[in-house]
Amino acid sequence: MKKSKKKAVKKKSKKKVVMKKIIKEKPKKRQIDPLPGTFMLTSMFGLIITLIYTSSGRIHIDWGVAFSIVFLIMFIASLKSITPSKNI
């Protein structure tokens, strides 16, 4: 039994802890590709038609809100693609 304890002690003493440096890379600047003009027109017409149909009762309010959110996100994306900016 004594021999096995000595071997175990020797193995523990031989292990070394190696510290590695973590180098953080700077994030690359993303470029936003321009969207076509029809994308903005589709979002504007879709938002206007959805709001009119929802207010008149042709579309249920739940569907109207869902479509409005989608067309609003499309419109914001088209505005973001036409405005020049250095950082996102």
Secondary structure, 3 states (H helix, E strand, C coil): CHHHHHHHHHHHHHCCCCCCCCCCCCCCCCCCCCCCHHHHHHHHHHHHHHHHHHHHCCCCHHHHHHHHHHHHHHHHHHHHHHCCCCCC
